[in-house]
Amino acid sequence: MSGVASDPRPKPVKVADVVRDRIKANKYPSGKLPTVRALAAEFGYATQTVRDGMRILIAEGRVTSEGSRGYFVARNDRESSTDKRDVSEELTEMRLQIQDLIERVTALEEGSKGSA
């Protein structure tokens, strides 16, 4: 990580911030995060520092620890980007159905006026 030497934040916070941003950007679609050693090598930090950063994300509910299996994106975070897309699609479908109903009600009202 270049350009972080002047960053006054504690190292675990920096790790948490970067991993959080990657989760939000869906960089881990399988849900599996890189190993602590891989992240430590990438950041140039001790493995304990990376674990401390993961603890921050666990406390936020963004990451889960599965012991020796490693760290994973929390299920709710993994599904959130898909859920947003699904909700958007559902809203579009509902809008179309409402528009269709409005047109049908309008046609019925006009028909009842003509026969009255």
C-alpha positions in Angstrom: 0.0 0.0 0.0 1.6 3.2 -1.1 1.0 6.6 0.3 -0.2 5.5 3.7 3.0 6.5 5.6 1.5 9.9 6.3 -1.9 8.5 7.2 -2.3 9.0 11.0 -4.9 6.3 11.5 -4.0 3.1 13.3 -2.9 0.3 11.0 -5.8 -2.0 11.9 -8.2 0.8 10.9 -6.4 1.2 7.6 -6.7 -2.6 6.9 -10.4 -2.5 7.9 -11.1 0.5 5.7 -9.4 -1.1 2.6 -11.1 -4.5 3.1 -14.5 -2.8 3.7 -14.1 -0.8 0.5 -13.3 -4.0 -1.4 -16.3 -5.7 0.1 -18.5 -2.8 -1.0 -17.0 -3.0 -4.5 -17.8 -6.8 -4.6 -14.1 -7.7 -5.0 -14.7 -11.0 -3.1 -17.7 -12.5 -5.0 -17.1 -16.0 -3.5 -17.3 -14.5 -0.1 -13.8 -15.8 0.9 -11.3 -13.1 1.9 -7.6 -13.5 1.3 -5.6 -15.2 4.1 -4.3 -13.1 6.9 -0.8 -13.8 5.7 -1.6 -12.7 2.2 -3.2 -9.5 3.5 -0.2 -8.9 5.8 2.2 -9.3 2.9 0.1 -6.9 0.8 -0.1 -4.2 3.5 3.4 -4.8 4.8 1.9 -5.2 8.3 2.2 -8.0 11.0 -0.4 -10.7 10.8 -1.7 -9.6 14.2 -2.4 -6.2 12.8 -4.4 -7.7 10.0 -6.4 -9.8 12.5 -7.1 -6.7 14.5 -8.4 -5.1 11.3 -10.6 -8.2 10.7 -12.0 -7.9 14.3 -13.2 -4.3 13.4 -15.1 -5.7 10.4 -16.5 -8.6 12.5 -17.7 -6.1 15.1 -19.4 -4.2 12.2 -21.1 -7.4 11.0 -19.3 -7.2 7.6 -17.0 -10.2 8.1 -17.3 -13.6 9.9 -14.4 -15.7 11.1 -14.6 -19.5 10.5 -11.6 -20.4 12.5 -8.9 -22.2 10.5 -11.1 -21.8 7.3 -10.4 -18.1 7.4 -12.5 -14.9 7.1 -15.6 -14.6 4.9 -17.8 -11.7 3.9 -20.8 -11.8 6.1 -23.8 -13.3 4.4 -25.9 -10.1 4.6 -23.1 -8.1 2.9 -22.6 -10.7 0.2 -26.3 -10.6 -0.7 -26.7 -6.8 -0.4 -25.6 -5.9 -3.9 -27.8 -8.7 -5.4 -30.7 -7.7 -3.2 -30.5 -4.1 -4.3 -30.6 -5.2 -7.9 -33.5 -7.5 -7.2 -35.4 -4.8 -5.4 -34.9 -2.4 -8.3 -36.2 -5.0 -10.7 -39.2 -5.7 -8.5 -40.0 -1.9 -8.2 -39.8 -1.6 -12.0 -42.2 -4.5 -12.4 -44.6 -3.1 -9.8 -44.6 0.3 -11.5 -45.5 -1.4 -14.8 -48.3 -3.3 -13.1 -49.6 -0.2 -11.4 -49.6 1.7 -14.7 -51.5 -1.1 -16.4 -54.1 -1.1 -13.5 -54.5 2.7 -13.9 -55.1 2.4 -17.6 -57.7 -0.4 -16.9 -59.5 1.6 -14.2 -59.6 4.6 -16.4 -61.1 2.6 -19.3 -63.7 1.1 -16.9 -64.6 4.5 -15.6 -64.9 5.9 -19.1 -67.1 2.9 -20.1 -69.4 3.4 -17.1 -69.8 7.1 -17.9 -70.9 6.3 -21.4 -73.6 3.8 -20.3 -74.9 6.0 -17.5 
